[in-house]
Amino acid sequence: MAKIGTITFLALIWLTANLAGTAVLAADESPESVPGLVPAGVKSLEGGWKEWTGITGGIFHHELITSLSIDGVGDLWVGTSRGRVLTRSGTVWQIQARLDAQVTAVAVETPSRVWFSTSDGIRRLDRVKTNSWRVTAFRIYYQGESGLVSGGYSPGLDAERLWGYVDGIYIPPRKKTYAPFVISTEHGLFSWAGFYEVWHHFLPHYWGANSAWLDTRDLLPHRRPTCMVEDGAANLWVGTDGDGIVCLTAHARDYAARSPGDNARDGTEFRSFGTNELGCDFTSVADLSPSADPQMVWAILNLRDGPSHVGRFDGKKWTNLPLEPEAHCVAEVKPGVALVGTDRGLFRVSFSAKTVKKVREFESDELVDVSIRRIVVGPDGSVLCTSWPALFERSQAPD
């Protein structure tokens, strides 16, 4: 890097920070959002299931449920196609915010900061009082190389890009370096530079914080990421549309804490899994889910021709079982057993018994051909799942 004078260098720092700053380019803030209580009812179904009804005057009948997650204290977060953000703590429902775009995923960083991917970029709620949030919108990301070794950005002509629709956002429970991560099938994988409040391509400067610019687009394929999950050993798994499954090992993810001299490549940083490794001709990965076993991960695989498969990695190899209907989501309910959401209801999969069995309660007249889009398991063992218009809950997983 050519030598420059002190004044020029300070000017570059000011210019970089302002070009990549939050107030003008990266984010804009809306007025505060004040939570409000929501009257909700419960409808009993067969087999111990119940359906939540009457939320915000029938929200689940007039809007689509487009995201579902449980935070670290067990509270439920629901996002909708009309931008509403709801929470449930115990049996109390609240509307936390009314965003200006469809919510596609929720990532709770702390009780005072929550991130959302939407149909128009990223939104963030920051708690400003006990009963109110400040809503910040991030509508652009940066493409380009760093201007300073500290991670500052000097955007070029093509550096500032509009987000548009963003498919997902994720904060790993264990290793949070550069989190949140953004999953965009249109743009790729992105991570957050918190100091500059900038979204940039996934994990730049990979071989150490002071190394030459290098992002993981040069190291592993992830042109169209669809989902992401961290396993119990802090390996980070990425499902894609067309590029298989890639895994960034826990060792590789420690690079930011090491000097470049201690970051030599040893061939263990990344692993890739395609049709040969998974044993089926899949084209895309619909969902990934962790396991109680720290080396295990679950996957929903959509095949080129034929039914979906549910796959399980046991730390050494993948095995899979076919599913007749198209599948969308998976969640482990006990070791070796998972629930799978499909176009024809909920299925229970046991790899030890090599069985795939439909949950019979979803064969009732009331719930014929319910398409289950999302499943979460609470810390108390309860199971929640959604179709587009409805939210179902059971106090424990079905047998």
Secondary structure, DSSP 8 states (H G I E B T S, - for coil): -----HHHHHHHHHHHHHHT-IIIII-EE---B--EEE--EEEE-GGG-EEEE-TTTTHHHHS-EEEEEE-TTS-EEEEETTSEEEEEETTEEEEEEE-SS-EEEEEEEETTEEEEEETTEEEEEEEEETTEEEEEEE-EEE-S-BSSTTS-B---TT-EEE-----EEE--SS--TT-SEEEETTTEEEEEETTTTEEEESS-STT-TTS----GGGTS--SSEEEEEE-TTS-EEEEEBSS-EEEE-HHHHTGGGS-GGG----S-SEEEE-HHHHTS-EEEEEEEEE-SSTT-EEEEEEESSS-EEEEEE-SS-EEEEEESS-EEEEEEEETTEEEEEETTEEEEEETTTTEEEE-GGGGSGGGTT----EEEE-TTS-EEEE-SS-EEEESS---
